[in-house]
Amino acid sequence: MRSETVDRSSAGWKCSTCGQLITRIEDGWFEWLAVEGQHRRTYLAGLRLVHRVPTRAGKRRPRACRYDARRQFRKDRSIVEGLALESFVGPDGLMLLLSFVATGEMPVGDILELAKRVQIPGYELIRDLPRQVTHRFIAPSIGDGYYLQSEIAAVLASYDQSRAS
């Protein structure tokens, strides 16, 4: 099987709040909520990738995409936590993601999706395509949502051609 690398330099990551692209790694921020559950055990929820520009004094600006910490605390006493997007990229970022799996505090599905988004070139470009679209061009050999680089390249090439026709 031929391995192709997908160029993601022109892409970016989709913001979970506004839907716009985050085109520079330093402009991205992953955040989540730390919530106290049963038996005072903390669990993490609400993982999302957003623009790094913070909210000021409760005013929403066009790119103020982060959680409002006060509102979240008032709602259910959750604490907003987060790290820069660059913290999750590369070998050290993968190790950080694996540590999240090891602690068991965050839903594994959320961590896997985050890992695919930041570690797999081109995944972000096809992750929101409906299954019937991606499967029309190629069925993933590993499983739904888990694409080899050659499969990502084939889906992108075929999808671009079909949209141009």
Backbone as a chain_set.jsonl record, in Angstrom:
{"seq": "MRSETVDRSSAGWKCSTCGQLITRIEDGWFEWLAVEGQHRRTYLAGLRLVHRVPTRAGKRRPRACRYDARRQFRKDRSIVEGLALESFVGPDGLMLLLSFVATGEMPVGDILELAKRVQIPGYELIRDLPRQVTHRFIAPSIGDGYYLQSEIAAVLASYDQSRAS", "coords": {"N": [[0.846, -1.171, 0.0], [0.643, 2.143, -0.911], [1.981, 4.955, 0.695], [0.78, 8.117, 1.171], [1.347, 11.533, 1.826], [-0.643, 14.036, 3.116], [-0.934, 17.414, 2.372], [-1.378, 19.791, 4.735], [-0.935, 22.41, 5.14], [-2.294, 24.542, 4.011], [-4.73, 24.4, 5.11], [-5.978, 24.111, 8.112], [-7.735, 24.216, 11.234], [-11.031, 23.531, 12.265], [-12.987, 25.723, 14.147], [-14.707, 24.919, 17.069], [-16.731, 26.514, 18.064], [-17.398, 28.868, 16.428], [-17.109, 27.876, 13.878], [-15.377, 28.779, 11.964], [-12.167, 28.727, 10.255], [-9.172, 27.951, 11.997], [-6.237, 29.042, 11.269], [-3.591, 29.268, 11.97], [-1.342, 27.62, 14.069], [-0.699, 28.751, 16.534], [-2.937, 30.23, 17.094], [-4.858, 28.557, 18.036], [-6.758, 26.857, 20.592], [-7.323, 24.396, 22.966], [-9.945, 23.473, 25.024], [-11.693, 22.505, 28.002], [-14.09, 21.298, 30.394], [-13.848, 20.979, 33.862], [-15.505, 19.028, 36.024], [-17.173, 18.374, 39.037], [-18.076, 15.252, 40.05], [-19.954, 12.395, 41.166], [-19.203, 11.286, 44.484], [-17.281, 13.202, 44.858], [-15.459, 13.063, 42.824], [-13.523, 14.267, 40.189], [-14.292, 14.835, 36.813], [-13.63, 15.218, 33.302], [-15.077, 17.109, 30.699], [-16.758, 18.252, 27.682], [-14.791, 18.861, 25.756], [-13.181, 20.888, 23.397], [-12.013, 22.534, 20.408], [-10.997, 25.76, 19.894], [-10.816, 29.26, 18.867], [-8.051, 31.098, 20.11], [-8.308, 33.648, 21.163], [-9.511, 35.304, 23.931], [-12.667, 35.671, 25.759], [-13.921, 38.807, 26.834], [-14.955, 40.353, 29.73], [-17.553, 39.266, 29.587], [-18.55, 40.086, 27.132], [-19.342, 39.264, 23.849], [-17.263, 38.931, 21.203], [-16.616, 38.858, 17.635], [-14.725, 36.751, 17.35], [-14.629, 35.611, 19.81], [-14.498, 32.86, 21.139], [-14.157, 31.104, 23.217], [-15.037, 29.242, 26.215], [-17.114, 30.856, 28.597], [-15.938, 31.457, 31.6], [-17.093, 32.311, 34.041], [-19.841, 32.005, 33.577], [-19.992, 29.231, 33.137], [-19.209, 28.27, 35.644], [-21.253, 29.268, 37.269], [-23.389, 27.894, 36.189], [-22.992, 25.043, 36.605], [-20.998, 24.745, 38.444], [-18.632, 24.086, 37.218], [-15.203, 24.135, 36.186], [-13.276, 25.932, 33.891], [-10.761, 24.671, 31.884], [-7.698, 24.451, 30.001], [-5.416, 24.178, 27.188], [-2.864, 25.32, 24.959], [-3.148, 24.818, 21.434], [-0.753, 24.03, 20.199], [0.399, 22.471, 22.167], [-0.523, 19.916, 21.799], [0.489, 18.86, 19.496], [2.741, 16.923, 17.488], [5.364, 14.636, 18.722], [5.565, 15.077, 21.562], [3.067, 16.159, 22.058], [1.451, 13.998, 21.362], [2.207, 12.262, 23.415], [1.166, 13.664, 25.595], [-1.579, 13.465, 25.019], [-1.866, 10.684, 25.246], [-1.394, 10.464, 27.957], [-3.719, 11.597, 28.947], [-5.539, 9.612, 28.253], [-4.584, 7.592, 29.907], [-5.116, 8.57, 32.518], [-7.854, 8.478, 32.635], [-9.765, 10.435, 33.075], [-11.001, 11.919, 31.107], [-13.367, 11.531, 28.467], [-12.655, 8.794, 26.374], [-13.294, 8.686, 23.648], [-13.424, 11.416, 22.958], [-10.744, 12.134, 23.293], [-9.498, 10.509, 21.386], [-10.578, 11.583, 19.034], [-9.538, 14.18, 19.159], [-6.794, 13.539, 18.988], [-6.675, 12.483, 16.371], [-7.361, 14.781, 14.937], [-5.214, 16.552, 15.359], [-2.872, 15.107, 14.975], [-2.945, 13.617, 12.611], [-2.275, 14.281, 9.393], [-4.401, 16.049, 7.213], [-6.752, 14.898, 8.154], [-8.502, 16.65, 9.44], [-9.595, 17.967, 7.286], [-11.412, 16.201, 6.18], [-13.029, 15.248, 8.178], [-15.576, 16.242, 8.826], [-17.102, 15.594, 6.681], [-19.967, 13.972, 5.449], [-20.635, 10.502, 6.137], [-21.651, 9.056, 3.942], [-20.595, 10.507, 1.847], [-17.755, 10.28, 2.088], [-17.543, 7.484, 1.931], [-18.479, 7.075, -0.592], [-16.351, 7.669, -2.15], [-14.211, 6.203, -1.078], [-13.889, 3.383, 1.009], [-12.948, 3.302, 4.34], [-10.125, 1.396, 5.23], [-9.398, 0.654, 7.779], [-11.474, 1.404, 9.541], [-14.605, 3.128, 10.213], [-14.085, 6.582, 10.293], [-11.389, 6.329, 10.687], [-8.762, 6.865, 8.88], [-6.299, 6.013, 6.461], [-3.378, 7.717, 5.194], [-3.275, 7.574, 2.383], [-5.943, 7.091, 1.831], [-7.19, 9.416, 2.765], [-6.064, 11.264, 0.992], [-7.149, 10.264, -1.414], [-9.918, 10.597, -0.985], [-10.054, 13.406, -0.723], [-9.095, 14.241, -3.264], [-10.987, 13.052, -5.003], [-13.36, 14.177, -4.027], [-12.923, 16.917, -4.457], [-12.804, 16.879, -7.27], [-15.403, 16.031, -7.888], [-16.902, 18.166, -6.958], [-16.056, 20.159, -8.638], [-17.109, 19.437, -11.05]], "CA": [[0.0, 0.0, 0.0], [1.431, 3.352, -1.026], [1.679, 5.961, 1.714], [0.817, 9.493, 0.685], [1.181, 12.529, 2.871], [-1.561, 15.097, 2.732], [-0.454, 18.736, 2.773], [-2.409, 20.495, 5.486], [-0.478, 23.769, 5.415], [-3.266, 25.533, 3.558], [-6.027, 24.13, 5.718], [-6.186, 24.616, 9.456], [-8.633, 23.442, 12.081], [-12.33, 24.174, 12.386], [-13.337, 26.145, 15.497], [-15.923, 24.259, 17.554], [-17.762, 27.49, 18.405], [-17.85, 29.712, 15.317], [-17.041, 27.144, 12.622], [-14.355, 29.344, 11.075], [-10.882, 28.045, 10.333], [-8.029, 28.419, 12.781], [-5.228, 28.763, 10.248], [-2.246, 29.26, 12.562], [-1.341, 26.773, 15.268], [-0.665, 29.585, 17.74], [-4.261, 30.818, 17.294], [-5.778, 27.529, 18.504], [-6.816, 26.585, 22.023], [-8.213, 23.319, 23.374], [-10.473, 23.718, 26.359], [-12.631, 21.525, 28.518], [-14.672, 21.633, 31.689], [-13.61, 20.073, 34.985], [-16.768, 18.967, 36.737], [-17.156, 17.454, 40.173], [-19.141, 14.264, 39.932], [-20.281, 11.627, 42.362], [-18.106, 10.986, 45.406], [-16.316, 14.293, 44.728], [-14.472, 12.731, 41.807], [-13.546, 15.195, 39.068], [-14.184, 14.297, 35.464], [-13.486, 16.263, 32.296], [-16.096, 17.019, 29.654], [-16.877, 19.439, 26.849], [-13.552, 19.143, 25.035], [-13.391, 21.535, 22.104], [-10.944, 23.345, 19.826], [-11.548, 27.089, 19.618], [-9.849, 30.343, 18.696], [-7.384, 31.4, 21.377], [-8.69, 34.975, 21.642], [-10.463, 35.09, 25.029], [-13.838, 36.511, 25.975], [-13.642, 39.868, 27.812], [-16.057, 40.929, 30.52], [-18.854, 38.761, 29.164], [-18.932, 40.576, 25.812], [-18.974, 38.344, 22.776], [-16.738, 39.534, 19.989], [-16.74, 37.892, 16.549], [-13.876, 35.578, 17.512], [-14.579, 35.26, 21.228], [-15.076, 31.529, 21.014], [-13.875, 30.277, 24.384], [-16.044, 29.175, 27.262], [-17.198, 31.938, 29.571], [-15.649, 30.757, 32.858], [-18.093, 32.664, 35.067], [-21.122, 31.388, 33.223], [-19.878, 27.79, 33.358], [-19.178, 28.014, 37.08], [-22.608, 29.503, 37.788], [-24.292, 26.878, 35.647], [-22.869, 23.733, 37.267], [-19.776, 24.793, 39.251], [-17.501, 23.535, 36.478], [-14.033, 24.999, 36.013], [-12.752, 25.882, 32.531], [-9.341, 24.404, 31.78], [-7.302, 24.341, 28.611], [-4.025, 24.268, 26.772], [-2.661, 25.777, 23.589], [-3.167, 23.79, 20.391], [0.6, 23.521, 19.952], [0.72, 21.49, 23.205], [-1.014, 18.603, 21.404], [1.057, 18.518, 18.192], [4.046, 16.273, 17.499], [5.56, 13.521, 19.664], [5.219, 15.472, 22.926], [1.617, 16.3, 22.084], [0.885, 12.651, 21.395], [2.421, 11.741, 24.765], [0.175, 14.33, 26.449], [-2.866, 12.829, 24.733], [-1.841, 9.349, 25.849], [-1.522, 10.618, 29.413], [-5.143, 11.817, 29.195], [-6.166, 8.296, 28.2], [-4.13, 6.838, 31.08], [-5.755, 9.034, 33.748], [-9.257, 8.086, 32.6], [-10.644, 11.527, 33.485], [-11.679, 12.489, 29.951], [-13.905, 10.469, 27.608], [-11.666, 8.296, 25.42], [-13.706, 9.094, 22.303], [-13.014, 12.809, 22.76], [-9.289, 12.163, 23.161], [-9.165, 9.924, 20.09], [-10.908, 12.555, 17.989], [-8.523, 15.233, 19.265], [-5.541, 12.996, 18.457], [-6.775, 12.421, 14.91], [-7.405, 16.149, 14.407], [-3.929, 17.263, 15.428], [-1.73, 14.256, 14.649], [-3.091, 12.991, 11.301], [-2.404, 15.293, 8.335], [-5.549, 15.958, 6.323], [-7.958, 14.382, 8.793], [-9.411, 17.778, 9.714], [-10.251, 18.341, 6.034], [-12.491, 15.282, 5.804], [-13.736, 14.732, 9.36], [-16.972, 16.666, 8.861], [-17.837, 15.122, 5.514], [-20.873, 12.877, 5.822], [-20.141, 9.15, 5.855], [-22.015, 8.649, 2.586], [-19.688, 11.179, 0.914], [-16.427, 9.649, 2.138], [-17.65, 6.098, 1.484], [-18.701, 7.079, -2.035], [-15.039, 7.738, -2.782], [-13.365, 5.119, -0.579], [-14.255, 2.857, 2.322], [-11.725, 3.211, 5.139], [-9.72, 0.004, 5.442], [-9.274, 0.395, 9.212], [-12.803, 1.526, 10.122], [-15.214, 4.451, 10.088], [-13.404, 7.657, 11.002], [-9.955, 6.033, 10.805], [-8.318, 6.854, 7.496], [-4.889, 6.04, 6.105], [-3.048, 8.907, 4.42], [-3.669, 7.358, 0.991], [-7.399, 7.207, 1.766], [-7.501, 10.843, 2.907], [-5.701, 11.891, -0.288], [-8.12, 9.83, -2.429], [-11.199, 11.261, -0.707], [-9.927, 14.825, -1.062], [-8.975, 14.395, -4.72], [-12.27, 12.702, -5.608], [-14.356, 15.16, -3.587], [-12.638, 18.156, -5.201], [-13.193, 16.666, -8.665], [-16.869, 15.963, -8.004], [-17.439, 19.518, -6.733], [-15.696, 20.981, -9.798], [-17.909, 19.016, -12.208]], "C": [[0.891, 1.234, 0.0], [1.015, 4.358, 0.029], [1.828, 7.349, 1.119], [0.647, 10.424, 1.871], [0.305, 13.645, 2.335], [-1.007, 16.415, 3.236], [-1.573, 19.47, 3.472], [-2.042, 21.946, 5.724], [-1.491, 24.824, 5.008], [-4.615, 25.372, 4.254], [-6.175, 24.817, 7.067], [-7.125, 23.691, 10.197], [-9.923, 24.223, 12.243], [-12.62, 24.48, 13.855], [-14.673, 25.505, 15.887], [-17.053, 25.229, 17.87], [-18.289, 28.22, 17.176], [-17.815, 29.011, 13.964], [-16.018, 27.663, 11.636], [-13.044, 28.586, 11.249], [-9.915, 28.75, 11.274], [-6.84, 28.062, 11.901], [-3.801, 28.739, 10.776], [-2.302, 28.491, 13.875], [-1.372, 27.61, 16.541], [-2.003, 30.274, 18.015], [-5.285, 29.821, 17.833], [-5.653, 27.265, 19.994], [-7.77, 25.42, 22.247], [-8.656, 23.608, 24.785], [-11.481, 22.646, 26.706], [-13.117, 21.994, 29.88], [-14.304, 20.549, 32.705], [-14.842, 20.156, 35.869], [-16.641, 17.979, 37.894], [-18.358, 16.537, 40.077], [-19.434, 13.598, 41.261], [-19.021, 11.341, 43.17], [-16.944, 11.979, 45.262], [-15.196, 13.989, 43.735], [-14.633, 13.7, 40.633], [-13.462, 14.428, 37.756], [-14.146, 15.471, 34.495], [-14.489, 16.03, 31.184], [-16.022, 18.265, 28.783], [-15.611, 19.828, 26.123], [-13.863, 19.781, 23.687], [-12.182, 22.365, 21.72], [-11.556, 24.663, 19.394], [-10.421, 28.076, 19.298], [-9.307, 30.737, 20.066], [-7.809, 32.735, 21.982], [-9.751, 34.82, 22.72], [-11.653, 36.03, 24.994], [-13.475, 37.56, 27.017], [-14.931, 40.362, 28.432], [-17.436, 40.518, 30.011], [-19.309, 39.239, 27.803], [-18.449, 39.602, 24.76], [-18.492, 39.163, 21.588], [-16.791, 38.477, 18.898], [-15.891, 36.631, 16.743], [-13.71, 35.206, 18.983], [-15.252, 33.896, 21.389], [-14.898, 30.65, 22.246], [-15.051, 30.249, 25.354], [-15.998, 30.438, 28.114], [-17.084, 31.269, 30.944], [-16.679, 31.062, 33.945], [-19.418, 31.966, 34.818], [-21.081, 29.882, 33.486], [-19.896, 27.457, 34.848], [-20.566, 28.2, 37.695], [-23.567, 28.394, 37.385], [-24.201, 25.564, 36.43], [-21.576, 23.589, 38.079], [-18.569, 24.16, 38.545], [-16.426, 24.599, 36.298], [-13.532, 24.819, 34.582], [-11.243, 25.686, 32.6], [-8.976, 24.327, 30.311], [-5.807, 24.453, 28.415], [-3.98, 24.732, 25.321], [-2.658, 24.594, 22.628], [-1.78, 23.194, 20.187], [1.038, 22.492, 21.002], [0.375, 20.065, 22.79], [-0.416, 18.099, 20.092], [2.42, 17.862, 18.371], [4.158, 15.187, 18.55], [5.202, 13.879, 21.112], [3.71, 15.641, 23.075], [0.924, 14.952, 22.131], [1.053, 12.036, 22.784], [1.425, 12.364, 25.747], [-1.205, 13.705, 26.256], [-2.948, 11.432, 25.353], [-1.971, 9.42, 27.366], [-2.975, 10.887, 29.802], [-5.895, 10.49, 29.183], [-5.842, 7.53, 29.482], [-4.83, 7.272, 32.365], [-7.226, 8.667, 33.803], [-10.225, 9.184, 32.998], [-11.478, 12.086, 32.339], [-12.212, 11.349, 29.084], [-12.906, 10.079, 26.507], [-12.027, 8.711, 23.993], [-13.298, 10.524, 21.983], [-11.506, 12.91, 22.534], [-8.859, 11.596, 21.813], [-9.447, 10.901, 18.955], [-9.909, 13.704, 17.99], [-7.207, 14.757, 18.668], [-5.574, 12.946, 16.934], [-6.709, 13.816, 14.308], [-6.034, 16.799, 14.356], [-2.739, 16.426, 14.99], [-1.775, 13.692, 13.222], [-3.288, 14.062, 10.232], [-3.607, 15.019, 7.435], [-6.831, 15.47, 6.968], [-8.985, 15.495, 9.019], [-10.202, 18.162, 8.467], [-11.435, 17.443, 5.688], [-13.366, 14.851, 6.974], [-15.216, 15.11, 9.398], [-17.762, 16.265, 7.622], [-18.755, 13.983, 5.946], [-20.311, 11.524, 5.379], [-20.455, 8.732, 4.422], [-21.125, 9.328, 1.542], [-18.338, 10.48, 0.909], [-16.491, 8.224, 1.607], [-17.966, 6.004, -0.005], [-17.36, 7.054, -2.76], [-14.127, 6.593, -2.35], [-13.891, 4.671, 0.781], [-12.973, 2.737, 3.142], [-11.382, 1.759, 5.456], [-9.615, -0.342, 6.924], [-10.648, 0.414, 9.878], [-13.311, 2.938, 9.987], [-14.466, 5.476, 10.937], [-11.911, 7.443, 11.181], [-9.401, 5.811, 9.405], [-6.799, 6.816, 7.399], [-4.629, 7.298, 5.274], [-3.466, 8.758, 2.963], [-5.179, 7.501, 0.825], [-7.838, 8.661, 1.892], [-7.218, 11.55, 1.59], [-6.713, 11.532, -1.373], [-9.466, 10.507, -2.232], [-11.132, 12.724, -1.113], [-9.871, 15.042, -2.566], [-10.321, 14.124, -5.4], [-13.35, 13.723, -5.262], [-14.164, 16.472, -4.326], [-13.063, 18.032, -6.65], [-14.707, 16.664, -8.822], [-17.506, 17.329, -7.807], [-17.161, 20.42, -7.913], [-16.551, 20.654, -11.007], [-19.253, 19.664, -12.241]], "O": [[1.796, 1.349, 0.827], [-0.177, 4.588, 0.234], [2.896, 7.706, 0.621], [-0.104, 10.136, 2.802], [0.507, 14.131, 1.222], [-0.646, 16.525, 4.408], [-2.611, 19.744, 2.869], [-2.756, 22.651, 6.437], [-1.536, 25.897, 5.609], [-5.54, 26.144, 3.998], [-6.474, 26.01, 7.122], [-7.291, 22.528, 9.831], [-9.901, 25.449, 12.346], [-12.512, 23.599, 14.708], [-15.641, 25.549, 15.128], [-18.212, 24.822, 17.939], [-19.49, 28.196, 16.907], [-18.42, 29.488, 13.004], [-15.807, 27.059, 10.585], [-12.834, 27.898, 12.247], [-9.855, 29.978, 11.332], [-6.475, 26.89, 11.803], [-2.899, 28.242, 10.102], [-3.204, 28.693, 14.688], [-2.004, 27.22, 17.523], [-2.176, 30.853, 19.088], [-6.44, 30.178, 18.065], [-4.584, 27.426, 20.582], [-8.905, 25.45, 21.77], [-7.843, 23.949, 25.645], [-12.042, 21.976, 25.839], [-12.61, 22.967, 30.437], [-14.437, 19.355, 32.434], [-15.179, 21.218, 36.394], [-16.076, 16.895, 37.747], [-19.504, 16.985, 40.028], [-19.194, 14.158, 42.33], [-17.93, 11.177, 42.624], [-15.786, 11.643, 45.51], [-14.12, 14.584, 43.798], [-15.742, 13.923, 40.148], [-12.668, 13.498, 37.61], [-14.573, 16.578, 34.825], [-14.725, 14.893, 30.774], [-15.312, 19.217, 29.105], [-15.374, 21.014, 25.894], [-14.697, 19.284, 22.93], [-11.429, 22.836, 22.572], [-12.515, 24.689, 18.623], [-9.239, 27.764, 19.441], [-10.032, 30.709, 21.06], [-7.681, 32.932, 23.191], [-10.808, 34.251, 22.448], [-11.65, 37.045, 24.298], [-12.791, 37.245, 27.99], [-15.874, 40.738, 27.735], [-18.369, 41.32, 30.005], [-20.378, 38.83, 27.348], [-17.296, 39.169, 24.774], [-19.228, 39.984, 21.041], [-16.994, 37.302, 19.201], [-16.308, 35.547, 16.335], [-12.735, 34.548, 19.347], [-16.43, 33.808, 21.734], [-15.449, 29.55, 22.298], [-15.933, 31.107, 25.32], [-14.928, 31.014, 28.316], [-18.013, 30.6, 31.395], [-17.088, 30.167, 34.685], [-20.03, 31.41, 35.73], [-22.045, 29.322, 34.008], [-20.522, 26.482, 35.265], [-21.001, 27.405, 38.528], [-24.447, 28.008, 38.154], [-25.221, 25.032, 36.867], [-21.12, 22.482, 38.364], [-17.606, 23.75, 39.193], [-16.707, 25.797, 36.263], [-13.379, 23.692, 34.112], [-10.536, 26.43, 33.28], [-9.851, 24.156, 29.462], [-5.048, 24.773, 29.33], [-4.934, 24.556, 24.563], [-2.214, 23.5, 22.977], [-1.646, 21.982, 20.02], [1.96, 21.717, 20.748], [0.909, 19.108, 23.351], [-0.78, 17.02, 19.625], [3.165, 18.201, 19.291], [3.171, 14.847, 19.202], [4.597, 13.068, 21.813], [3.146, 15.299, 24.114], [-0.064, 14.774, 22.845], [0.146, 11.365, 23.278], [0.901, 11.678, 26.625], [-1.914, 13.448, 27.229], [-3.975, 11.05, 25.913], [-2.581, 8.548, 27.987], [-3.42, 10.456, 30.866], [-6.785, 10.269, 30.005], [-6.717, 6.895, 30.071], [-5.114, 6.434, 33.221], [-7.796, 8.555, 34.888], [-11.399, 8.903, 33.238], [-12.541, 12.662, 32.567], [-11.568, 10.305, 28.981], [-12.381, 10.941, 25.801], [-11.14, 9.053, 23.211], [-12.873, 10.816, 20.864], [-11.048, 13.677, 21.687], [-7.961, 12.137, 21.168], [-8.65, 11.031, 18.026], [-9.481, 14.152, 16.926], [-6.568, 15.495, 17.918], [-4.603, 13.326, 16.28], [-6.067, 14.014, 13.276], [-5.724, 17.521, 13.408], [-1.691, 16.981, 14.662], [-0.732, 13.324, 12.682], [-4.349, 14.683, 10.167], [-3.801, 13.9, 6.959], [-7.903, 15.615, 6.38], [-10.183, 15.3, 8.813], [-11.338, 18.626, 8.567], [-12.356, 17.866, 4.988], [-14.357, 14.15, 6.769], [-16.026, 14.365, 9.951], [-18.953, 16.56, 7.519], [-18.351, 13.123, 6.729], [-19.605, 11.426, 4.375], [-19.618, 8.12, 3.759], [-20.923, 8.778, 0.46], [-17.828, 10.124, -0.153], [-15.58, 7.795, 0.899], [-17.743, 4.96, -0.617], [-17.244, 6.49, -3.847], [-13.359, 6.07, -3.158], [-14.289, 5.496, 1.603], [-12.007, 2.129, 2.682], [-12.237, 0.99, 5.896], [-9.732, -1.511, 7.29], [-10.957, -0.46, 10.689], [-12.545, 3.852, 9.681], [-14.241, 5.273, 12.131], [-11.234, 8.288, 11.767], [-9.543, 4.737, 8.821], [-6.099, 7.494, 8.151], [-5.56, 7.875, 4.714], [-3.96, 9.713, 2.364], [-5.646, 7.979, -0.209], [-8.76, 9.091, 1.2], [-8.032, 12.346, 1.121], [-7.098, 12.39, -2.167], [-10.09, 10.944, -3.199], [-12.041, 13.231, -1.771], [-10.534, 15.939, -3.086], [-10.741, 14.884, -6.273], [-14.16, 14.088, -6.114], [-15.137, 17.078, -4.774], [-13.624, 18.972, -7.212], [-15.235, 17.229, -9.779], [-18.534, 17.627, -8.414], [-17.926, 21.346, -8.179], [-16.71, 21.488, -11.897], [-20.038, 19.41, -13.155]]}, "num_chains": 1, "name": "protein.A"}
